[in-house]
Amino acid sequence: MPARAGAPRAAGMRCGLAALAGLIALCLLFFGNALAWGTDGASPNRVLSYSVLEDPDGTLTIDEVAGRPFTANGPMLTRGYTPSVHWLKLTTGPASGEPMVLRIRPTYLDRIELYEPDAGAPGGWKRDVTGDRTPFLQRDLASVTLGFAVRPSGPETTYYLRLSTTSTSLLHAELLAPQAAALADLQIYVRHIFILGLLICILLWTATDFAARRDLVVGCFAVNQLFFISYNFLIMGYGALMFPNASPGFVDKLTSGVIIGTSLFSILTNRLLLRQFDLHPLARWMLDALLGITVIALAMLAAGATLRALALNALVVMLIAPLLPVLAFSTRKEAPPGRRTLWIVYSVQAVTLFLTMLPLLGLLPATTWNLDATIIHGLLADLPMFILLALRSRAARRSGIEAQMNLDLTRRQLELQRKQFDMQNRFMAMLTHELRTPLSVIRLAVGAAKVDGEPRRLIESAFGNMAGIIDRCGLADRMDQHRLDVAREPVDIAALLQAAVAASTEPGRVRVHGGALPTMRSDAQLIAVVLHNLIENALKYSPEGSTIDVTTLSALGPGASAGIGLAVENFCGRTGVPDPDQLFEKYYRSPHARTKSGSGLGLYIVHGIADLLGGSVSYGFIEGRARFSLWLPCSA
């Protein structure tokens, strides 16, 4: 009884110690960064205005860019993971030709080109290049941070920066006096020393504890810590300094590999740690799936698909954020240092993940804080995990449970394998039954039953609905995985529309208006899917016997580009008016529409294909009629 009574107090002491240690770590982190953050905001930035231009194909020249309109932007460019090239236009104030530093962060951007007016050749441009693919000895500035030495003069000077990177397109540029730039760099160096020193201390403790106890979780965390230190070292820009004569791209490839390796060992550490808490099988399966996806990202990186590998890794990190609290609350057994401590640690990690990754993916605006967000998040995720493992190690030594954990290891592994095998078998059996059995029954009914008239029509309609749902699910899956290839060939849109009307369930209700249309160069098969879905959607959700009006015309799209417009209008039936904000979302169906057969994927596919072909689709409710307006460019 005394032992049981003391257990809650011990658990409370452990949680209190974890909270206190976390508070101390946060205070130290704030102290180490406050000076740099505060001064960064007060730096005399000489840039008066920022504007941005996206170059999707990366083919625009400086002369072409200089004559195009730009979109106003702040000092921080945030576009997430994208293959597009981005041009940043910087306009400075009056200057007398004194040397200045165009300082650029973060340091892991692949390639940044500077175009500045050439005073010796009116109308010409001088070009310089930097980035983590540029060897250190070839850079314009001898600094860990990226930048260029410039001499603005006159009442106004315009500079153009061209950014192309496989990492997230996050860029902050500022024009500083050399002394201010040197001070800002010095503050960063102090911050880096603090962070790297703290991480090395954690690594030394981890290595010592693993050498003493041979705990697999601690050993995996030690490897993860080694990757994380390397990750910070490279992200901070010291890779170019460490390998000054490396071939172009070496440091960039090394950084990409370390980033994904850090995610891999972080997930693996959590996987091993949660094993002793008897994690729910479904939560364990989700964690294993993320682990497998990270391995796939490493394989993609090795195959040369750097951008997709990094984007996939970022997606894994985003998925981990909401999963961490789920994992903590899915534990079913107490283990050192306690489930409550685990809940606190994982909740802190989830919040920091969200705050870090959303701006990096371009989903939220970024601030100067986000330039160091990946490093800060790593600390806020690393320190709680370190505290958790330290408490766990102390509890293991005090209670002598290490021997029992080793005895249970083999039994739990066998049980885990059996449960996973059983779950996979049940899932596959269910999937086979749910998809194949209904289709087989319908085929037998149509082929064997001697029915005609309305019953046969209903059977064929049911079969067509199910086949259509399966087809749409497959098409949506291919679209989500970016496996839809656009075949560019001449397309007769009028002929496709006529075929779509003829193949619809009630062609007699469809009326087509419009004159001759130009020939398009696009994907006929994808356009046929769009037309079919729009017409069938109108037929399904309009009153029986009502007319569906389809209007076509030549129309100009964004940038005055030539294209073809198409509008499908119908009166709303018993299902009512859909929610325009959710209409094109995956699986959306209005409450009253659920009386009709469907998958909620038709309009989602229409929207996705329209985007893929460079067009657009919109919805409006005009004079009691629902109208879907489609625009497609003449050349996709």
C-alpha positions in Angstrom: 0.0 0.0 0.0 2.7 2.6 0.8 4.3 1.9 -2.6 1.0 2.5 -4.4 0.4 5.7 -2.4 3.8 7.0 -3.4 3.4 6.3 -7.0 1.1 9.3 -7.8 3.5 11.6 -5.9 6.4 10.2 -7.9 4.5 10.7 -11.2 3.7 14.3 -10.1 7.3 15.0 -9.2 8.4 13.7 -12.6 5.8 15.9 -14.4 6.8 18.9 -12.3 10.5 18.3 -13.1 9.7 18.0 -16.8 7.7 21.2 -16.8 10.4 23.1 -14.8 13.1 21.9 -17.1 11.1 22.9 -20.1 10.5 26.3 -18.7 14.2 26.8 -18.0 15.1 25.6 -21.5 12.6 28.1 -23.0 14.0 30.9 -20.9 17.5 30.1 -22.0 16.4 29.9 -25.6 14.7 33.3 -25.3 17.8 34.8 -23.7 20.0 33.4 -26.5 17.7 34.8 -29.3 16.2 38.0 -27.9 19.2 40.2 -28.8 19.3 39.0 -32.4 15.5 39.2 -33.0 15.2 42.6 -31.4 18.1 44.1 -33.4 17.0 42.5 -36.7 13.8 44.4 -36.6 15.6 47.7 -35.9 18.2 47.3 -38.7 18.3 50.3 -41.0 16.9 48.5 -44.1 17.3 50.8 -47.2 14.8 48.9 -49.4 11.7 51.0 -49.9 9.5 48.6 -51.8 9.3 44.9 -52.6 7.4 43.2 -55.4 7.3 39.7 -56.8 6.8 37.9 -60.2 6.3 34.2 -60.6 8.0 32.4 -63.5 6.4 28.9 -63.6 8.7 27.6 -66.4 11.9 29.5 -65.3 12.5 30.7 -68.9 12.1 34.5 -68.5 15.1 36.7 -69.1 16.0 39.9 -67.2 14.9 42.0 -70.1 11.5 40.3 -70.3 11.1 40.5 -66.5 11.9 44.2 -66.3 9.0 45.0 -68.6 6.4 43.0 -66.8 4.1 44.0 -63.9 5.0 42.8 -60.5 2.8 42.1 -57.5 3.5 44.1 -54.3 5.1 42.0 -51.6 6.7 42.5 -48.2 10.4 41.9 -47.3 9.5 38.2 -46.8 8.8 36.0 -49.8 6.8 32.9 -48.9 5.8 30.5 -51.7 6.3 27.0 -50.2 7.7 24.0 -52.2 7.2 24.9 -55.8 9.1 24.3 -59.1 8.5 27.9 -60.1 11.2 30.5 -60.3 10.4 33.7 -58.5 11.7 37.2 -59.3 11.9 39.8 -56.5 12.1 43.4 -57.4 13.8 45.7 -54.8 13.6 49.5 -55.0 16.0 51.5 -52.8 15.9 55.0 -51.7 18.4 57.9 -52.4 22.1 56.8 -52.2 25.5 58.3 -53.0 27.3 55.2 -54.3 28.6 54.1 -50.9 29.1 50.3 -50.5 26.1 48.4 -49.1 25.3 44.8 -48.4 22.2 43.1 -49.9 21.7 40.5 -47.1 19.7 37.4 -47.9 18.4 34.7 -45.7 17.9 31.8 -45.1 21.2 30.2 -46.1 19.9 27.0 -47.6 18.5 28.5 -50.8 19.9 26.8 -53.9 20.6 29.6 -56.3 20.0 33.4 -56.1 20.9 35.7 -59.0 21.3 39.4 -58.6 20.7 41.7 -61.6 21.7 45.4 -61.0 21.9 48.3 -63.5 25.3 48.5 -65.3 26.5 52.1 -65.0 29.0 51.4 -67.8 26.4 50.2 -70.2 23.1 52.1 -70.1 20.2 49.7 -70.3 22.5 46.8 -69.5 22.6 44.6 -66.4 25.4 43.2 -64.2 24.8 39.7 -62.9 26.1 37.9 -59.8 25.2 34.5 -58.3 25.1 33.1 -54.7 23.4 30.2 -52.9 24.3 27.0 -51.2 25.1 25.5 -54.6 27.8 28.2 -55.0 31.2 27.3 -53.4 32.1 29.6 -50.6 35.3 30.8 -52.3 33.2 31.9 -55.3 30.7 34.0 -53.4 30.6 37.8 -53.4 30.6 38.0 -49.6 32.8 36.1 -47.2 29.9 35.4 -44.8 27.8 32.5 -43.7 24.7 34.3 -44.7 24.0 34.9 -48.4 24.3 38.3 -50.0 25.9 40.7 -52.4 28.0 43.8 -52.2 26.3 46.6 -54.1 26.7 50.4 -54.6 23.2 52.0 -55.0 23.3 55.5 -56.4 21.0 58.3 -57.4 17.5 59.0 -56.1 16.3 55.4 -56.7 18.0 52.1 -57.6 16.2 48.9 -58.7 17.6 45.4 -58.2 16.2 42.1 -59.3 16.7 38.8 -57.5 16.0 35.5 -59.3 15.3 32.7 -56.8 15.3 29.0 -57.9 15.5 26.4 -55.2 14.4 22.8 -54.4 13.9 23.8 -50.8 10.9 25.9 -49.7 10.8 29.3 -51.5 11.2 31.4 -48.4 13.4 34.5 -48.8 14.1 37.6 -46.8 16.2 40.4 -48.3 17.4 43.7 -46.8 19.9 46.3 -47.8 22.2 47.3 -44.9 25.3 49.3 -44.3 28.4 47.1 -44.0 28.6 47.7 -40.2 24.9 46.9 -39.7 25.3 43.7 -41.8 28.4 42.7 -39.8 26.6 43.3 -36.5 23.6 41.2 -37.7 25.9 38.3 -38.7 27.7 38.5 -35.4 24.5 38.2 -33.5 23.6 35.1 -35.6 27.0 33.6 -34.8 26.4 34.0 -31.1 23.0 32.5 -31.4 24.4 29.6 -33.4 27.1 28.9 -30.8 24.4 28.8 -28.1 22.2 26.4 -30.0 25.0 24.1 -31.2 26.6 24.0 -27.7 23.2 23.0 -26.2 22.7 20.3 -28.8 26.2 18.9 -28.3 25.6 18.7 -24.5 22.4 16.7 -25.2 24.4 14.4 -27.5 27.1 13.8 -24.9 24.5 12.9 -22.3 22.7 10.6 -24.7 25.8 8.8 -25.8 26.9 8.3 -22.2 23.5 6.9 -21.1 23.4 4.6 -24.1 26.9 3.3 -23.3 25.8 2.6 -19.7 22.4 0.9 -20.4 22.4 -0.1 -24.0 18.8 1.2 -24.4 17.7 1.0 -28.0 15.5 4.1 -27.7 18.3 6.2 -26.3 20.7 4.8 -29.0 18.2 5.8 -31.7 17.8 9.2 -30.2 21.6 9.6 -30.1 21.7 8.9 -33.9 18.8 11.3 -34.4 20.7 13.9 -32.3 23.8 13.5 -34.5 21.6 14.0 -37.6 20.0 17.0 -36.0 23.3 18.7 -35.1 24.4 18.1 -38.7 21.1 19.5 -39.9 21.5 22.7 -37.9 25.1 23.0 -38.9 24.1 22.9 -42.6 21.0 24.9 -42.3 23.0 27.7 -40.5 25.2 27.9 -43.6 28.4 26.4 -42.3 28.4 23.6 -44.9 29.8 25.9 -47.5 32.5 27.1 -45.0 33.4 23.5 -44.1 33.6 22.4 -47.8 34.8 25.6 -49.6 36.2 23.8 -52.6 33.3 21.3 -53.0 31.7 20.9 -56.4 28.6 23.0 -57.0 25.5 21.3 -55.5 27.4 19.1 -53.1 26.4 21.0 -50.0 22.9 21.3 -51.2 22.6 17.5 -51.8 24.2 16.8 -48.4 21.7 19.2 -46.7 18.7 17.5 -48.4 19.9 14.1 -47.3 20.4 15.2 -43.7 17.0 16.9 -43.6 15.2 13.7 -44.6 17.5 11.5 -42.4 16.6 13.7 -39.4 12.9 13.1 -40.0 13.5 9.4 -40.4 15.3 8.9 -37.1 13.0 11.2 -35.3 10.0 9.1 -36.3 11.9 5.9 -35.5 12.8 7.2 -32.0 9.2 7.9 -31.3 8.2 4.5 -32.7 10.6 2.7 -30.3 9.6 4.9 -27.4 5.9 4.3 -27.7 6.3 0.6 -28.0 6.4 0.2 -24.2 3.2 2.3 -23.8 1.2 -0.4 -25.7 0.1 1.9 -28.5 -3.3 1.3 -30.1 -2.8 -0.8 -33.3 -4.3 1.9 -35.6 -2.1 4.6 -34.2 0.9 2.3 -34.5 0.0 1.6 -38.1 -0.2 5.4 -38.9 3.2 5.9 -37.4 4.6 3.0 -39.4 3.1 4.5 -42.6 4.8 7.8 -42.0 8.1 5.9 -41.4 7.6 4.2 -44.8 6.8 7.4 -46.6 10.1 8.9 -45.2 12.0 6.0 -46.6 10.3 6.6 -50.0 11.4 10.3 -49.8 15.0 9.1 -49.3 14.7 6.9 -52.3 13.3 9.7 -54.4 16.2 11.9 -53.3 18.7 9.2 -54.3 17.0 9.1 -57.7 17.4 12.8 -58.2 13.9 14.0 -57.5 15.1 16.5 -54.9 12.1 18.9 -55.0 9.5 16.1 -54.7 11.5 14.3 -52.0 11.7 17.5 -49.8 8.0 18.3 -50.4 7.1 14.7 -49.4 9.3 15.0 -46.3 7.6 18.4 -45.4 4.2 16.7 -45.8 5.3 13.9 -43.4 6.3 16.5 -40.9 2.9 18.3 -41.3 1.1 15.0 -40.8 3.1 14.2 -37.7 1.9 17.5 -36.1 -1.8 16.4 -35.5 -0.7 12.8 -35.1 1.6 13.4 -32.0 -1.3 14.2 -29.6 -3.2 11.2 -31.1 -0.3 8.9 -30.4 0.0 10.1 -26.8 -3.6 9.6 -26.0 -3.7 6.3 -27.8 -1.4 4.7 -25.3 -3.0 2.0 -23.1 -0.3 1.2 -20.5 1.7 3.1 -18.0 5.5 3.2 -18.5 8.3 5.4 -17.4 8.2 8.4 -17.3 4.4 8.3 -17.3 1.6 8.9 -19.8 0.9 12.4 -18.5 4.4 13.5 -19.2 4.1 12.0 -22.7 1.0 14.0 -23.3 2.7 17.2 -22.4 5.8 16.6 -24.4 3.9 15.5 -27.6 1.5 18.5 -27.3 4.4 20.9 -27.2 6.0 19.3 -30.2 2.7 19.4 -32.2 2.2 23.1 -31.6 5.8 23.9 -32.6 5.5 21.8 -35.7 2.4 23.6 -36.9 4.0 27.0 -36.2 7.1 26.0 -38.2 5.8 24.1 -41.2 2.8 26.1 -42.2 4.8 29.1 -43.4 7.5 26.9 -44.9 4.8 25.2 -47.0 3.4 28.6 -48.1 0.2 28.1 -46.2 0.7 31.1 -43.8 2.6 34.4 -44.1 6.1 34.2 -42.7 8.0 36.7 -40.5 11.7 37.0 -39.8 11.1 34.6 -36.9 10.4 31.9 -39.5 13.9 32.3 -40.9 15.1 30.4 -37.8 11.8 28.5 -37.2 13.2 25.2 -38.3 16.1 25.5 -35.8 13.9 26.8 -33.0 11.3 24.1 -33.6 14.1 21.5 -33.5 15.1 22.8 -30.1 11.6 22.9 -28.8 11.0 19.4 -30.0 14.5 18.1 -29.0 14.5 19.5 -25.4 11.2 17.9 -24.3 12.2 14.6 -25.8 15.6 14.8 -24.0 13.8 15.6 -20.7 11.4 12.7 -21.3 14.2 10.3 -22.0 16.2 11.6 -19.0 13.2 11.0 -16.7 12.7 7.6 -18.3 16.4 6.7 -17.8 16.3 7.7 -14.1 13.1 5.7 -13.6 14.6 2.6 -15.2 17.7 2.8 -13.1 15.7 3.3 -9.9 13.1 0.6 -10.4 15.2 -2.0 -12.1 12.7 -2.4 -14.9 15.3 -2.6 -17.6 15.7 -6.4 -17.3 11.9 -6.8 -17.5 11.7 -4.6 -20.6 14.4 -6.7 -22.3 12.5 -9.9 -21.4 9.2 -8.5 -22.8 10.9 -7.2 -26.0 10.7 -10.5 -28.0 7.1 -11.3 -26.9 5.9 -7.8 -27.8 7.6 -7.9 -31.2 5.9 -11.3 -32.0 2.5 -9.9 -30.8 3.0 -6.8 -32.9 3.8 -8.8 -36.0 0.8 -11.0 -35.5 -1.6 -8.1 -34.9 -0.3 -6.3 -38.0 -0.7 -9.4 -40.1 -4.2 -10.0 -38.9 -5.2 -6.4 -39.4 -3.8 -6.4 -43.0 -5.7 -9.6 -43.8 -9.0 -8.3 -42.4 -8.5 -5.0 -44.3 -7.8 -6.8 -47.6 -10.7 -9.2 -47.2 -13.1 -6.3 -46.5 -11.8 -4.3 -49.5 -12.2 -7.3 -51.8 -15.7 -8.1 -50.6 -16.9 -4.5 -50.6 -15.8 -3.8 -54.2 -16.1 -7.0 -56.0 -19.1 -8.7 -54.5 -21.7 -5.9 -55.3 -20.4 -5.6 -58.9 -20.6 -9.4 -59.4 -24.2 -9.5 -58.1 -25.2 -6.8 -60.5 -23.5 -8.5 -63.4 -25.2 -11.8 -62.6 -28.6 -10.1 -62.2 -28.3 -8.3 -65.6 -26.9 -11.4 -67.4 -29.1 -14.1 -65.9 -32.4 -12.5 -64.9 -34.9 -12.2 -67.7 -36.2 -8.8 -66.9 -37.1 -6.0 -69.2 -38.5 -2.6 -69.0 -38.2 -0.5 -65.8 -36.6 -3.2 -63.6 -33.8 -3.8 -66.1 -33.3 -0.1 -66.4 -32.9 0.3 -62.7 -30.4 -2.6 -62.5 -28.3 -1.1 -65.3 -28.5 2.3 -63.7 -27.3 0.9 -60.4 -24.4 -0.9 -62.1 -23.5 2.3 -63.9 -23.6 4.3 -60.7 -21.3 1.9 -58.9 -18.9 1.7 -61.9 -18.9 5.4 -62.1 -18.1 5.8 -58.4 -15.2 3.4 -58.7 -13.9 5.2 -61.8 -14.1 8.6 -60.0 -12.3 7.3 -57.0 -9.5 6.0 -59.1 -9.3 9.2 -61.1 -9.3 11.3 -57.9 -6.5 9.2 -56.5 -4.4 9.6 -59.6 -5.1 13.3 -59.6 -4.1 13.7 -55.9 -0.9 11.8 -56.5 -0.1 14.0 -59.6 -0.1 11.0 -61.9 -2.4 12.6 -64.5 -0.4 13.4 -67.6 -1.6 16.0 -70.1 -1.5 14.9 -73.7 -1.3 18.1 -75.8 -3.1 17.5 -79.1 -5.6 19.2 -81.3 -9.1 19.1 -79.7 -12.5 19.8 -81.2 -14.4 21.0 -78.2 -17.7 21.1 -80.1 -17.4 17.4 -81.0 -16.4 16.5 -77.4 -19.5 18.4 -76.1 -21.8 16.7 -78.6 -20.4 13.2 -77.5 -20.8 14.1 -73.8 -24.4 15.1 -74.3 -25.1 11.9 -76.3 -23.5 9.7 -73.7 -25.4 11.4 -70.8 -28.3 9.6 -69.0 -30.9 12.0 -70.4 -29.6 13.6 -73.6 -33.0 14.9 -74.5 -33.0 17.3 -71.6 -29.7 19.0 -72.7 -29.8 22.1 -75.0 -26.5 23.4 -76.4 -26.1 27.1 -77.4 -23.2 28.8 -79.1 -21.5 29.2 -82.4 -18.3 27.9 -84.0 -15.4 27.4 -81.6 -11.7 27.4 -82.2 -9.6 24.3 -82.1 -7.8 23.8 -78.8 -4.5 22.1 -78.1 -5.1 20.2 -74.9 -6.0 16.8 -73.5 -9.2 15.5 -75.1 -9.7 12.7 -72.6 -9.5 14.9 -69.6 -11.8 17.5 -71.1 -14.3 14.8 -71.9 -14.3 13.8 -68.2 -14.9 17.5 -67.2 -17.8 17.8 -69.6 -19.4 14.5 -68.6 -19.2 15.4 -64.9 -20.7 18.8 -65.3 -23.6 17.6 -67.5 -24.4 14.6 -65.3 -24.2 16.8 -62.2 -26.8 19.1 -63.7 -29.1 16.2 -64.8 -28.9 14.5 -61.4 -29.7 17.6 -59.2 -32.2 19.4 -61.3 -36.0 18.7 -61.3 -37.1 15.8 -63.4 -37.9 16.8 -67.0 -36.4 20.3 -66.7 -34.0 21.6 -69.3 -30.2 21.8 -68.9 -28.7 24.7 -70.9 -25.1 24.5 -72.1 -23.6 27.6 -73.6 -20.2 27.9 -75.3 -18.2 30.9 -76.5 -14.7 32.1 -77.1 -13.5 34.0 -74.1 -10.3 35.6 -72.8 -8.8 34.4 -69.6 -6.2 35.7 -67.1 -3.6 37.8 -68.9 -5.9 38.2 -71.9 -5.0 34.7 -73.0 -7.3 33.1 -75.6 -9.6 30.3 -74.5 -13.0 28.7 -74.6 -15.8 29.4 -72.0 -18.6 27.0 -71.2 -21.5 27.5 -68.9 -23.9 24.7 -67.6 -27.1 26.0 -66.0 -30.0 24.2 -64.4 -32.8 24.7 -61.9 -32.2 23.3 -58.4 -34.3 20.3 -57.5 -35.2 18.8 -54.2 -31.6 18.7 -53.1 -31.6 22.5 -52.8 -28.7 24.9 -53.3 -25.2 23.6 -52.4 -22.7 25.4 -50.2 -20.5 27.4 -52.6 -17.6 27.4 -50.2 -17.5 23.6 -50.0 -18.8 22.7 -53.5 -15.4 21.7 -55.0 -14.0 20.0 -51.9 -13.3 16.3 -52.0 -16.3 14.1 -50.9 -18.6 17.1 -50.3 -22.2 16.5 -50.7 -25.0 18.7 -49.4 -27.3 17.1 -46.7 -30.2 16.8 -49.1 -28.1 15.5 -51.9 -27.3 12.3 -50.0 -30.5 10.8 -51.2 -28.9 10.5 -54.6 -26.2 8.0 -55.6 -22.8 9.6 -55.8 -19.3 9.9 -54.4 -18.8 13.6 -53.8 -15.9 13.5 -56.3 -17.4 14.7 -59.6 -16.9 18.5 -59.1 -13.7 17.9 -57.2 -12.3 16.2 -60.3 -13.7 19.0 -62.5 -11.8 21.6 -60.4 -8.6 19.6 -60.3 -8.5 18.9 -64.1 -9.4 22.5 -64.9 -6.4 23.6 -62.8 -4.2 21.0 -64.4 -5.1 22.2 -67.9 -4.5 25.8 -66.9 -8.1 26.8 -66.7 -10.7 27.5 -64.0 -14.2 26.6 -62.9 -16.6 28.6 -60.8 -20.1 28.4 -59.4 -22.9 30.9 -59.2 -26.6 31.0 -58.3 -28.3 33.4 -60.7 -32.1 34.0 -61.0 -33.0 30.7 -59.4 -30.5 28.7 -61.5 -27.3 27.1 -60.6 -24.5 28.0 -63.1 -21.1 26.3 -63.5 -18.7 28.4 -65.6 -15.7 26.6 -67.1 -12.8 28.3 -68.9 -10.0 26.5 -70.7 -7.1 28.0 -72.5 -6.7 27.2 -76.2 -3.2 25.9 -75.4 -2.9 23.9 -72.2 
